[in-house]
Amino acid sequence: MDLKQLKCFVAVAEDLHFGHAAHRMNILPSALGRHIKLLEEDLGTRLLARSTRHVALTPAGVVLRRDAQSILEQVAATEVKVRQLSKVKETALRIGAIDCAAVGLLPTLLGEFKELHPEIETRLVECTSARQLQLLLSGHLDLAFVRPPVQDSSLHYEFLMYETLVIAVPSDHALAAKDRIDIHDLASIPLIVPARQVRPHSYKAIMRAFHAAGEEARIVLEAAEKQTMVSLVAAGIGLALVPNWAVKLQVPGVVYRPLWLESSMEGPESALGFAWLKDVRSRSRQMFVELLRRNFSKESAATGSAEHRDPK
């Protein structure tokens, strides 16, 4: 059943006059008649009893008129909802991020984006990579900052950088006097690491670094949140290996020192990138991605850092 045909039928059923209905529909009476005829053929029954002077509804026409009006009203309401949703998506950018991106990368970018495009609302959701990919695929996120792999063929993934580790050390600890700390210096030191079940990527990255150095980490405690790990350092429980963005977590009695490694930590556990649905266009997402690329291009040119090298 064609909506155009249904609208034509309702117009005739209301006016009981082809000329008046055609004028209201802004089409010729002959075209209106063809739409009605096609609808009757589709339904296999006559809807109108018509003569040169008179138009009346058949019993089938009476039933259809009652239901058709309800159908057209529902369609119109649905069109309004979809158009409103489209406007919301165009003026709101929904971004997902794992903790390192939410704390270390996005605050500055979001501030700059707001200055450039104050008309666009940004919404940030902090959650795991796996959850973000689910939200992307279900249409609840426009952009996701995640760790690889991103294997779904409907998603575009772009590498950004590798995270590096620093050591959170009590300010009165002997290692705090060093400019940087060798991973071998940590072999006998009680360590606080990310919780294996909650932060598997971070945990694996740390274990891989120790394994590459031929050392074994002496883990005394696992914690899910970086703020908790740094607070435990302040309490004297041990030293904590945290990503470099965690230096923003200023806790009294704790200092941060770079970690020196014999081999690179580059791997999927420390990689960060962003993803979006290939077939979904978004002007606001594209503008944010362009800003992100510009900023990283400038930073890479200024530092020449391997942290921004794309893995092959």
TORKOL-4160 file (C-alpha; in steps of 0.2 Angstrom, whole numbers, padded with zeros to 4 digits, m for minus):
312
<pt num="1" X="0000" Y="0000" Z="0000"/>
<pt num="2" X="0008" Y="0016" Z="m0006"/>
<pt num="3" X="0007" Y="0031" Z="0006"/>
<pt num="4" X="0004" Y="0043" Z="m0009"/>
<pt num="5" X="m0011" Y="0033" Z="m0015"/>
<pt num="6" X="m0017" Y="0032" Z="0003"/>
<pt num="7" X="m0016" Y="0051" Z="0005"/>
<pt num="8" X="m0025" Y="0053" Z="m0011"/>
<pt num="9" X="m0039" Y="0041" Z="m0006"/>
<pt num="10" X="m0041" Y="0051" Z="0011"/>
<pt num="11" X="m0042" Y="0067" Z="0002"/>
<pt num="12" X="m0056" Y="0061" Z="m0009"/>
<pt num="13" X="m0065" Y="0052" Z="0005"/>
<pt num="14" X="m0065" Y="0068" Z="0015"/>
<pt num="15" X="m0071" Y="0079" Z="0001"/>
<pt num="16" X="m0081" Y="0066" Z="m0010"/>
<pt num="17" X="m0076" Y="0077" Z="m0025"/>
<pt num="18" X="m0061" Y="0073" Z="m0036"/>
<pt num="19" X="m0059" Y="0091" Z="m0042"/>
<pt num="20" X="m0058" Y="0098" Z="m0024"/>
<pt num="21" X="m0047" Y="0084" Z="m0018"/>
<pt num="22" X="m0035" Y="0086" Z="m0033"/>
<pt num="23" X="m0034" Y="0104" Z="m0029"/>
<pt num="24" X="m0030" Y="0101" Z="m0011"/>
<pt num="25" X="m0016" Y="0088" Z="m0016"/>
<pt num="26" X="m0010" Y="0100" Z="m0029"/>
<pt num="27" X="m0011" Y="0087" Z="m0043"/>
<pt num="28" X="m0022" Y="0085" Z="m0059"/>
<pt num="29" X="m0039" Y="0076" Z="m0056"/>
<pt num="30" X="m0033" Y="0063" Z="m0069"/>
<pt num="31" X="m0017" Y="0059" Z="m0059"/>
<pt num="32" X="m0028" Y="0058" Z="m0043"/>
<pt num="33" X="m0039" Y="0045" Z="m0052"/>
<pt num="34" X="m0025" Y="0035" Z="m0057"/>
<pt num="35" X="m0018" Y="0034" Z="m0039"/>
<pt num="36" X="m0036" Y="0028" Z="m0033"/>
<pt num="37" X="m0037" Y="0015" Z="m0046"/>
<pt num="38" X="m0020" Y="0008" Z="m0042"/>
<pt num="39" X="m0024" Y="0007" Z="m0024"/>
<pt num="40" X="m0041" Y="m0002" Z="m0028"/>
<pt num="41" X="m0031" Y="m0014" Z="m0039"/>
<pt num="42" X="m0018" Y="m0017" Z="m0025"/>
<pt num="43" X="m0032" Y="m0021" Z="m0012"/>
<pt num="44" X="m0043" Y="m0030" Z="m0024"/>
<pt num="45" X="m0059" Y="m0021" Z="m0020"/>
<pt num="46" X="m0068" Y="m0005" Z="m0025"/>
<pt num="47" X="m0066" Y="0009" Z="m0012"/>
<pt num="48" X="m0077" Y="0022" Z="m0021"/>
<pt num="49" X="m0093" Y="0022" Z="m0030"/>
<pt num="50" X="m0092" Y="0036" Z="m0042"/>
<pt num="51" X="m0102" Y="0043" Z="m0056"/>
<pt num="52" X="m0101" Y="0059" Z="m0066"/>
<pt num="53" X="m0110" Y="0069" Z="m0052"/>
<pt num="54" X="m0108" Y="0058" Z="m0037"/>
<pt num="55" X="m0094" Y="0050" Z="m0026"/>
<pt num="56" X="m0098" Y="0039" Z="m0012"/>
<pt num="57" X="m0088" Y="0027" Z="m0001"/>
<pt num="58" X="m0090" Y="0008" Z="m0002"/>
<pt num="59" X="m0091" Y="m0002" Z="0014"/>
<pt num="60" X="m0073" Y="m0006" Z="0011"/>
<pt num="61" X="m0069" Y="0012" Z="0008"/>
<pt num="62" X="m0077" Y="0017" Z="0025"/>
<pt num="63" X="m0066" Y="0004" Z="0034"/>
<pt num="64" X="m0051" Y="0011" Z="0025"/>
<pt num="65" X="m0054" Y="0029" Z="0028"/>
<pt num="66" X="m0055" Y="0026" Z="0047"/>
<pt num="67" X="m0039" Y="0016" Z="0047"/>
<pt num="68" X="m0030" Y="0026" Z="0034"/>
<pt num="69" X="m0031" Y="0042" Z="0044"/>
<pt num="70" X="m0023" Y="0034" Z="0059"/>
<pt num="71" X="m0009" Y="0027" Z="0048"/>
<pt num="72" X="m0005" Y="0044" Z="0041"/>
<pt num="73" X="m0005" Y="0052" Z="0058"/>
<pt num="74" X="0007" Y="0039" Z="0064"/>
<pt num="75" X="0018" Y="0041" Z="0049"/>
<pt num="76" X="0018" Y="0060" Z="0051"/>
<pt num="77" X="0023" Y="0058" Z="0070"/>
<pt num="78" X="0037" Y="0046" Z="0065"/>
<pt num="79" X="0044" Y="0058" Z="0052"/>
<pt num="80" X="0044" Y="0072" Z="0066"/>
<pt num="81" X="0053" Y="0061" Z="0078"/>
<pt num="82" X="0066" Y="0056" Z="0065"/>
<pt num="83" X="0069" Y="0074" Z="0059"/>
<pt num="84" X="0071" Y="0079" Z="0077"/>
<pt num="85" X="0084" Y="0065" Z="0081"/>
<pt num="86" X="0093" Y="0070" Z="0065"/>
<pt num="87" X="0095" Y="0088" Z="0072"/>
<pt num="88" X="0101" Y="0082" Z="0089"/>
<pt num="89" X="0114" Y="0071" Z="0081"/>
<pt num="90" X="0120" Y="0085" Z="0070"/>
<pt num="91" X="0122" Y="0097" Z="0085"/>
<pt num="92" X="0128" Y="0084" Z="0098"/>
<pt num="93" X="0144" Y="0074" Z="0097"/>
<pt num="94" X="0144" Y="0059" Z="0108"/>
<pt num="95" X="0162" Y="0053" Z="0112"/>
<pt num="96" X="0167" Y="0037" Z="0121"/>
<pt num="97" X="0184" Y="0035" Z="0129"/>
<pt num="98" X="0195" Y="0024" Z="0140"/>
<pt num="99" X="0202" Y="0032" Z="0155"/>
<pt num="100" X="0219" Y="0037" Z="0147"/>
<pt num="101" X="0210" Y="0047" Z="0133"/>
<pt num="102" X="0196" Y="0054" Z="0145"/>
<pt num="103" X="0209" Y="0061" Z="0157"/>
<pt num="104" X="0225" Y="0064" Z="0147"/>
<pt num="105" X="0220" Y="0068" Z="0129"/>
<pt num="106" X="0202" Y="0074" Z="0128"/>
<pt num="107" X="0200" Y="0088" Z="0140"/>
<pt num="108" X="0211" Y="0100" Z="0130"/>
<pt num="109" X="0204" Y="0095" Z="0114"/>
<pt num="110" X="0186" Y="0097" Z="0120"/>
<pt num="111" X="0190" Y="0114" Z="0126"/>
<pt num="112" X="0197" Y="0119" Z="0109"/>
<pt num="113" X="0183" Y="0111" Z="0100"/>
<pt num="114" X="0170" Y="0121" Z="0110"/>
<pt num="115" X="0179" Y="0137" Z="0106"/>
<pt num="116" X="0179" Y="0133" Z="0088"/>
<pt num="117" X="0161" Y="0126" Z="0087"/>
<pt num="118" X="0151" Y="0133" Z="0102"/>
<pt num="119" X="0135" Y="0127" Z="0093"/>
<pt num="120" X="0139" Y="0109" Z="0095"/>
<pt num="121" X="0136" Y="0100" Z="0112"/>
<pt num="122" X="0149" Y="0087" Z="0116"/>
<pt num="123" X="0145" Y="0072" Z="0127"/>
<pt num="124" X="0158" Y="0061" Z="0135"/>
<pt num="125" X="0156" Y="0043" Z="0141"/>
<pt num="126" X="0170" Y="0034" Z="0149"/>
<pt num="127" X="0170" Y="0015" Z="0148"/>
<pt num="128" X="0180" Y="0001" Z="0142"/>
<pt num="129" X="0185" Y="m0002" Z="0124"/>
<pt num="130" X="0173" Y="m0017" Z="0122"/>
<pt num="131" X="0159" Y="m0007" Z="0128"/>
<pt num="132" X="0162" Y="0008" Z="0117"/>
<pt num="133" X="0163" Y="m0003" Z="0102"/>
<pt num="134" X="0145" Y="m0010" Z="0107"/>
<pt num="135" X="0139" Y="0008" Z="0108"/>
<pt num="136" X="0146" Y="0013" Z="0092"/>
<pt num="137" X="0138" Y="m0002" Z="0083"/>
<pt num="138" X="0121" Y="0002" Z="0091"/>
<pt num="139" X="0122" Y="0020" Z="0086"/>
<pt num="140" X="0124" Y="0027" Z="0103"/>
<pt num="141" X="0141" Y="0034" Z="0100"/>
<pt num="142" X="0148" Y="0045" Z="0086"/>
<pt num="143" X="0167" Y="0042" Z="0090"/>
<pt num="144" X="0176" Y="0030" Z="0102"/>
<pt num="145" X="0194" Y="0031" Z="0109"/>
<pt num="146" X="0199" Y="0013" Z="0111"/>
<pt num="147" X="0213" Y="0001" Z="0111"/>
<pt num="148" X="0215" Y="m0012" Z="0097"/>
<pt num="149" X="0210" Y="m0023" Z="0090"/>
<pt num="150" X="0195" Y="m0016" Z="0081"/>
<pt num="151" X="0190" Y="m0031" Z="0070"/>
<pt num="152" X="0172" Y="m0027" Z="0064"/>
<pt num="153" X="0172" Y="m0022" Z="0046"/>
<pt num="154" X="0159" Y="m0009" Z="0048"/>
<pt num="155" X="0171" Y="0001" Z="0059"/>
<pt num="156" X="0185" Y="0013" Z="0054"/>
<pt num="157" X="0200" Y="0013" Z="0066"/>
<pt num="158" X="0214" Y="0025" Z="0066"/>
<pt num="159" X="0230" Y="0023" Z="0077"/>
<pt num="160" X="0235" Y="0038" Z="0087"/>
<pt num="161" X="0249" Y="0034" Z="0099"/>
<pt num="162" X="0257" Y="0022" Z="0111"/>
<pt num="163" X="0256" Y="0026" Z="0130"/>
<pt num="164" X="0272" Y="0026" Z="0141"/>
<pt num="165" X="0273" Y="0022" Z="0159"/>
<pt num="166" X="0279" Y="0032" Z="0174"/>
<pt num="167" X="0282" Y="0027" Z="0192"/>
<pt num="168" X="0272" Y="0035" Z="0206"/>
<pt num="169" X="0285" Y="0035" Z="0220"/>
<pt num="170" X="0283" Y="0042" Z="0238"/>
<pt num="171" X="0293" Y="0058" Z="0239"/>
<pt num="172" X="0304" Y="0052" Z="0253"/>
<pt num="173" X="0308" Y="0035" Z="0244"/>
<pt num="174" X="0326" Y="0033" Z="0239"/>
<pt num="175" X="0321" Y="0031" Z="0221"/>
<pt num="176" X="0313" Y="0048" Z="0221"/>
<pt num="177" X="0330" Y="0056" Z="0220"/>
<pt num="178" X="0333" Y="0048" Z="0203"/>
<pt num="179" X="0329" Y="0058" Z="0187"/>
<pt num="180" X="0322" Y="0041" Z="0179"/>
<pt num="181" X="0320" Y="0024" Z="0186"/>
<pt num="182" X="0327" Y="0008" Z="0177"/>
<pt num="183" X="0315" Y="m0006" Z="0177"/>
<pt num="184" X="0328" Y="m0017" Z="0185"/>
<pt num="185" X="0327" Y="m0006" Z="0200"/>
<pt num="186" X="0309" Y="m0011" Z="0203"/>
<pt num="187" X="0313" Y="m0030" Z="0204"/>
<pt num="188" X="0312" Y="m0031" Z="0223"/>
<pt num="189" X="0301" Y="m0016" Z="0226"/>
<pt num="190" X="0282" Y="m0019" Z="0231"/>
<pt num="191" X="0272" Y="m0014" Z="0217"/>
<pt num="192" X="0254" Y="m0008" Z="0214"/>
<pt num="193" X="0247" Y="m0012" Z="0197"/>
<pt num="194" X="0231" Y="m0011" Z="0187"/>
<pt num="195" X="0218" Y="m0024" Z="0192"/>
<pt num="196" X="0220" Y="m0038" Z="0179"/>
<pt num="197" X="0201" Y="m0042" Z="0178"/>
<pt num="198" X="0196" Y="m0023" Z="0176"/>
<pt num="199" X="0211" Y="m0016" Z="0166"/>
<pt num="200" X="0218" Y="m0031" Z="0156"/>
<pt num="201" X="0227" Y="m0020" Z="0143"/>
<pt num="202" X="0236" Y="m0010" Z="0156"/>
<pt num="203" X="0241" Y="m0026" Z="0166"/>
<pt num="204" X="0247" Y="m0035" Z="0151"/>
<pt num="205" X="0258" Y="m0020" Z="0146"/>
<pt num="206" X="0266" Y="m0020" Z="0163"/>
<pt num="207" X="0269" Y="m0038" Z="0163"/>
<pt num="208" X="0276" Y="m0038" Z="0146"/>
<pt num="209" X="0289" Y="m0024" Z="0151"/>
<pt num="210" X="0295" Y="m0034" Z="0165"/>
<pt num="211" X="0296" Y="m0050" Z="0155"/>
<pt num="212" X="0306" Y="m0041" Z="0141"/>
<pt num="213" X="0318" Y="m0035" Z="0155"/>
<pt num="214" X="0320" Y="m0053" Z="0162"/>
<pt num="215" X="0313" Y="m0047" Z="0178"/>
<pt num="216" X="0298" Y="m0053" Z="0189"/>
<pt num="217" X="0286" Y="m0040" Z="0196"/>
<pt num="218" X="0283" Y="m0041" Z="0215"/>
<pt num="219" X="0265" Y="m0036" Z="0215"/>
<pt num="220" X="0257" Y="m0033" Z="0232"/>
<pt num="221" X="0241" Y="m0025" Z="0227"/>
<pt num="222" X="0230" Y="m0023" Z="0212"/>
<pt num="223" X="0218" Y="m0008" Z="0210"/>
<pt num="224" X="0205" Y="m0003" Z="0196"/>
<pt num="225" X="0207" Y="0016" Z="0196"/>
<pt num="226" X="0223" Y="0026" Z="0194"/>
<pt num="227" X="0218" Y="0038" Z="0208"/>
<pt num="228" X="0217" Y="0024" Z="0220"/>
<pt num="229" X="0234" Y="0017" Z="0215"/>
<pt num="230" X="0242" Y="0034" Z="0217"/>
<pt num="231" X="0233" Y="0036" Z="0234"/>
<pt num="232" X="0240" Y="0019" Z="0239"/>
<pt num="233" X="0258" Y="0025" Z="0235"/>
<pt num="234" X="0255" Y="0040" Z="0247"/>
<pt num="235" X="0250" Y="0028" Z="0260"/>
<pt num="236" X="0266" Y="0019" Z="0259"/>
<pt num="237" X="0259" Y="0002" Z="0252"/>
<pt num="238" X="0271" Y="0002" Z="0237"/>
<pt num="239" X="0276" Y="0010" Z="0221"/>
<pt num="240" X="0264" Y="0011" Z="0206"/>
<pt num="241" X="0267" Y="0009" Z="0187"/>
<pt num="242" X="0254" Y="0021" Z="0179"/>
<pt num="243" X="0252" Y="0029" Z="0162"/>
<pt num="244" X="0261" Y="0045" Z="0159"/>
<pt num="245" X="0244" Y="0055" Z="0159"/>
<pt num="246" X="0242" Y="0050" Z="0178"/>
<pt num="247" X="0255" Y="0064" Z="0182"/>
<pt num="248" X="0240" Y="0075" Z="0182"/>
<pt num="249" X="0234" Y="0066" Z="0198"/>
<pt num="250" X="0243" Y="0077" Z="0210"/>
<pt num="251" X="0243" Y="0068" Z="0227"/>
<pt num="252" X="0253" Y="0075" Z="0242"/>
<pt num="253" X="0268" Y="0065" Z="0246"/>
<pt num="254" X="0269" Y="0057" Z="0228"/>
<pt num="255" X="0281" Y="0061" Z="0214"/>
<pt num="256" X="0282" Y="0054" Z="0197"/>
<pt num="257" X="0298" Y="0048" Z="0188"/>
<pt num="258" X="0300" Y="0041" Z="0170"/>
<pt num="259" X="0303" Y="0023" Z="0168"/>
<pt num="260" X="0318" Y="0017" Z="0158"/>
<pt num="261" X="0315" Y="0001" Z="0148"/>
<pt num="262" X="0328" Y="m0009" Z="0138"/>
<pt num="263" X="0315" Y="m0013" Z="0124"/>
<pt num="264" X="0300" Y="m0003" Z="0118"/>
<pt num="265" X="0283" Y="m0006" Z="0126"/>
<pt num="266" X="0274" Y="m0004" Z="0109"/>
<pt num="267" X="0260" Y="m0016" Z="0107"/>
<pt num="268" X="0241" Y="m0017" Z="0107"/>
<pt num="269" X="0240" Y="m0016" Z="0126"/>
<pt num="270" X="0248" Y="0002" Z="0126"/>
<pt num="271" X="0241" Y="0008" Z="0109"/>
<pt num="272" X="0227" Y="0021" Z="0108"/>
<pt num="273" X="0216" Y="0025" Z="0093"/>
<pt num="274" X="0199" Y="0031" Z="0088"/>
<pt num="275" X="0185" Y="0022" Z="0078"/>
<pt num="276" X="0168" Y="0026" Z="0070"/>
<pt num="277" X="0155" Y="0018" Z="0059"/>
<pt num="278" X="0160" Y="0019" Z="0041"/>
<pt num="279" X="0143" Y="0021" Z="0034"/>
<pt num="280" X="0137" Y="0035" Z="0046"/>
<pt num="281" X="0141" Y="0053" Z="0041"/>
<pt num="282" X="0142" Y="0066" Z="0054"/>
<pt num="283" X="0148" Y="0084" Z="0051"/>
<pt num="284" X="0152" Y="0087" Z="0070"/>
<pt num="285" X="0162" Y="0071" Z="0071"/>
<pt num="286" X="0172" Y="0075" Z="0055"/>
<pt num="287" X="0177" Y="0092" Z="0062"/>
<pt num="288" X="0182" Y="0085" Z="0079"/>
<pt num="289" X="0193" Y="0072" Z="0069"/>
<pt num="290" X="0201" Y="0085" Z="0059"/>
<pt num="291" X="0205" Y="0095" Z="0074"/>
<pt num="292" X="0213" Y="0079" Z="0082"/>
<pt num="293" X="0223" Y="0076" Z="0067"/>
<pt num="294" X="0230" Y="0093" Z="0066"/>
<pt num="295" X="0235" Y="0093" Z="0085"/>
<pt num="296" X="0244" Y="0076" Z="0083"/>
<pt num="297" X="0252" Y="0081" Z="0067"/>
<pt num="298" X="0259" Y="0097" Z="0076"/>
<pt num="299" X="0265" Y="0087" Z="0091"/>
<pt num="300" X="0273" Y="0074" Z="0081"/>
<pt num="301" X="0282" Y="0086" Z="0071"/>
<pt num="302" X="0288" Y="0096" Z="0086"/>
<pt num="303" X="0294" Y="0081" Z="0096"/>
<pt num="304" X="0298" Y="0067" Z="0083"/>
<pt num="305" X="0291" Y="0055" Z="0096"/>
<pt num="306" X="0290" Y="0037" Z="0093"/>
<pt num="307" X="0274" Y="0037" Z="0104"/>
<pt num="308" X="0265" Y="0043" Z="0088"/>
<pt num="309" X="0272" Y="0030" Z="0076"/>
<pt num="310" X="0258" Y="0020" Z="0068"/>
<pt num="311" X="0261" Y="0001" Z="0071"/>
<pt num="312" X="0263" Y="m0010" Z="0056"/>
